[in-house]
Protein backbone atom coordinates (compact mmCIF):
# COMPACT_ATOMS: atom_id res chain seq x y z
CA UNK A 1 0.00 0.00 0.00
CA UNK A 2 1.30 3.43 -0.93
CA UNK A 3 1.63 6.01 1.84
CA UNK A 4 2.38 9.72 2.17
CA UNK A 5 4.46 11.47 4.82
CA UNK A 6 4.32 15.17 3.93
CA UNK A 7 4.25 18.24 6.17
CA UNK A 8 3.75 21.87 5.09
CA UNK A 9 4.28 24.58 7.70
CA UNK A 10 3.93 28.36 7.35
CA UNK A 11 5.02 30.25 10.44
CA UNK A 12 7.79 32.13 12.22
CA UNK A 13 10.96 30.90 13.90
CA UNK A 14 10.40 30.72 17.65
CA UNK A 15 14.13 31.03 18.44
CA UNK A 16 17.46 31.35 16.66
CA UNK A 17 18.48 28.11 14.94
CA UNK A 18 21.28 25.91 16.27
CA UNK A 19 23.75 24.79 13.60
CA UNK A 20 26.30 22.08 14.38
CA UNK A 21 28.40 19.39 12.73
CA UNK A 22 28.05 15.66 13.25
CA UNK A 23 31.12 13.58 14.09
CA UNK A 24 31.49 12.93 10.36
CA UNK A 25 31.35 16.66 9.50
CA UNK A 26 27.75 16.76 8.22
CA UNK A 27 25.92 20.02 8.92
CA UNK A 28 22.65 19.76 10.87
CA UNK A 29 20.53 22.73 11.95
CA UNK A 30 17.70 22.50 14.48
CA UNK A 31 15.01 25.13 14.89
CA UNK A 32 11.47 25.59 16.12
CA UNK A 33 8.63 27.05 14.04
CA UNK A 34 5.58 28.66 15.66
CA UNK A 35 2.17 28.49 13.96
CA UNK A 36 -0.95 30.28 15.16
CA UNK A 37 -4.57 29.15 15.31
CA UNK A 38 -7.60 31.39 15.83
CA UNK A 39 -11.17 30.22 16.37
CA UNK A 40 -14.43 31.09 18.06
CA UNK A 41 -15.98 29.02 20.82
CA UNK A 42 -19.61 27.94 20.67
CA UNK A 43 -20.30 30.94 22.94
CA UNK A 44 -18.75 33.27 20.32
CA UNK A 45 -15.53 34.03 22.25
CA UNK A 46 -12.38 34.50 20.19
CA UNK A 47 -9.54 32.13 21.07
CA UNK A 48 -5.91 32.02 20.02
CA UNK A 49 -3.27 29.31 20.40
CA UNK A 50 0.30 28.86 19.22
CA UNK A 51 1.79 25.48 18.32
CA UNK A 52 5.56 24.86 18.15
CA UNK A 53 7.11 22.43 15.68
CA UNK A 54 10.63 20.99 15.96
CA UNK A 55 12.47 21.05 12.62
CA UNK A 56 15.82 19.62 11.53
CA UNK A 57 17.62 20.52 8.28
CA UNK A 58 20.63 18.57 7.00
CA UNK A 59 23.67 19.29 4.80
CA UNK A 60 23.38 22.25 2.39
CA UNK A 61 19.83 23.07 3.51
CA UNK A 62 21.06 23.07 7.12
CA UNK A 63 23.88 25.48 6.20
CA UNK A 64 21.46 27.87 4.46
CA UNK A 65 19.01 27.77 7.37
CA UNK A 66 21.80 28.33 9.90
CA UNK A 67 23.15 31.25 7.87
CA UNK A 68 19.93 33.14 7.08
CA UNK A 69 17.27 32.22 9.64
CA UNK A 70 16.85 33.99 12.95
CA UNK A 71 14.15 34.32 15.58
CA UNK A 72 11.01 35.82 14.01
CA UNK A 73 11.90 34.94 10.39
CA UNK A 74 8.84 33.91 8.38
CA UNK A 75 9.12 30.61 6.53
CA UNK A 76 7.15 28.31 4.27
CA UNK A 77 8.61 24.83 4.56
CA UNK A 78 7.95 21.31 3.38
CA UNK A 79 9.27 18.12 4.90
CA UNK A 80 8.36 14.82 6.51
CA UNK A 81 7.59 13.67 10.04
CA UNK A 82 10.19 11.51 11.72
CA UNK A 83 10.04 9.79 15.10
CA UNK A 84 13.24 8.86 16.88
CA UNK A 85 14.38 7.49 20.20
CA UNK A 86 17.35 8.67 22.24
CA UNK A 87 18.73 8.09 25.73
CA UNK A 88 19.00 11.18 27.96
CA UNK A 89 21.78 11.94 30.46
CA UNK A 90 19.88 10.08 33.18
CA UNK A 91 19.86 6.93 31.03
CA UNK A 92 16.13 7.12 30.28
CA UNK A 93 14.76 6.45 26.81
CA UNK A 94 13.02 9.45 25.27
CA UNK A 95 11.00 9.71 22.09
CA UNK A 96 10.76 12.75 19.87
CA UNK A 97 8.80 13.71 16.78
CA UNK A 98 10.32 16.28 14.45
CA UNK A 99 10.00 17.53 10.90
CA UNK A 100 12.90 16.77 8.58
CA UNK A 101 12.98 19.73 6.18
CA UNK A 102 13.13 19.05 2.44
CA UNK A 103 12.57 22.66 1.32
CA UNK A 104 12.50 26.02 3.09
CA UNK A 105 11.34 29.32 1.58
CA UNK A 106 11.86 32.56 3.44
CA UNK A 107 8.73 34.71 3.50
CA UNK A 108 7.66 38.15 4.62
CA UNK A 109 4.19 38.85 5.93
CA UNK A 110 2.42 42.16 5.30
CA UNK A 111 -1.04 43.16 6.46
CA UNK A 112 -2.89 45.54 4.12
CA UNK A 113 -6.47 46.56 4.82
CA UNK A 114 -7.03 43.63 7.18
CA UNK A 115 -5.67 41.09 4.68
CA UNK A 116 -2.36 39.38 5.39
CA UNK A 117 -0.11 38.81 2.36
CA UNK A 118 2.73 36.31 2.21
CA UNK A 119 5.65 37.11 -0.13
CA UNK A 120 8.54 34.76 -0.91
CA UNK A 121 12.01 36.16 -0.27
CA UNK A 122 14.73 34.95 -2.63
CA UNK A 123 17.92 33.95 -0.82
CA UNK A 124 19.51 30.80 -2.21
CA UNK A 125 18.18 27.49 -3.36
CA UNK A 126 16.99 26.07 -0.05
CA UNK A 127 16.20 22.47 -0.92
CA UNK A 128 17.64 19.28 0.47
CA UNK A 129 20.05 17.57 -1.87
N, C-alpha and C positions, 0 to 999 in steps of 0.2 A: 504494500500500500504506500502510495506517495504521501509525503508530509511536507509541511511548510513551517519554518522557524524564522520569522521575519518580524523585526521591530522597527517602527518609525517613531522618532521622538522629535518634537519641536519645543524648545525651552531655553533656559538660561543656565550657565554654569553656576553652581551653588558655591564653589570655592575654586581657588587656583588649582590647576592640574599638577600632578606629581609625575615627573618623567624620571625614569631610571633605566639602568641596563641590567639584563640578566647576566648570569655567570658566563654565558657564551657571547656576550656583547650585543644582544638583541635589544633594541629600544622598546620599552613598554611605558605607556602613559595612562594613568588612572585619573578619572575625574567624575564628578557627580553633576547630573543635570536635573534641574527643578522644573516641574510642569505644574500648571495651575488648573484647578477645576472650579467652576462656579455653577450653582444651581439654586433653585427655590424649593423650600420645604412645602409640604401639603398645606401648611398654614400661610404660605406666601412669603416667608422670611428668606432673605438672600443669605446664602452660605458660600464660603470660600475655603478651599483646601489646597495644600501644596504637597505634591508627591516628589520624592527624590529617587533618582535612578543611578545606580553604579555603572560606570562605563569603563572599558579598557580598550586601548588602541595600540596596535603592534607595529613594529618596523617603521617604514616611511610615514605611515599615517600617524603613528605615535609621535614621531619627530615633529611633524607639522602641528599637531595638536599641542604638544608641549611648547612649541615656539610661539604660536599665535593666540592660543586661548588664554583667557584669564577670567577671574570671577566676574559674573555679570554678562559675559559674551553670549549673544544669541546664537543658537545653532539649530540646524535641521540635520538629523543624522539617521542613518539606516544601519542595521546590524542584526545580530541574532542573540537569543537568550542562551546563556550557558550556566550550568550548575556545576559547582566544584566543591570538593571537600579539602580542608586543611586542618592541621593540628596546631592549636595555639600554644603560647608559652607555658601554660599550665598543663599541657599534655592532653587537653580535651579536643575531641573532634568537633569541628565547626563546618557548617555548610553555608554557601553563599550563592546567590543568583546575581549575575551581572550581564550587561549587554556588551558583546564583542563588536566593536564598530567596524563596519565595512566601508562606510562613506560618511564624511562630515562636511557640511556646507556651513559657512559662517553667514549669519543673517543679521540684519538690523530691523528693528520694529519701530514703526512710526504711526502715531494715532492722529488721524485727520478727520474732523467732524464726527467723532464718535466711532469711526471705523479704523481698526488696526490693520496696517499694511505690513507685510513681511517682504523684505528685499534681500536677495542673495548678494553676498560680498565676495568678490573674486580675490583669492589669495594665491593658492597653488592648487594643483590637483591633489585633493584630499581623499584618495581612495586607497583601500588596502590593496597591496600587490598580490 
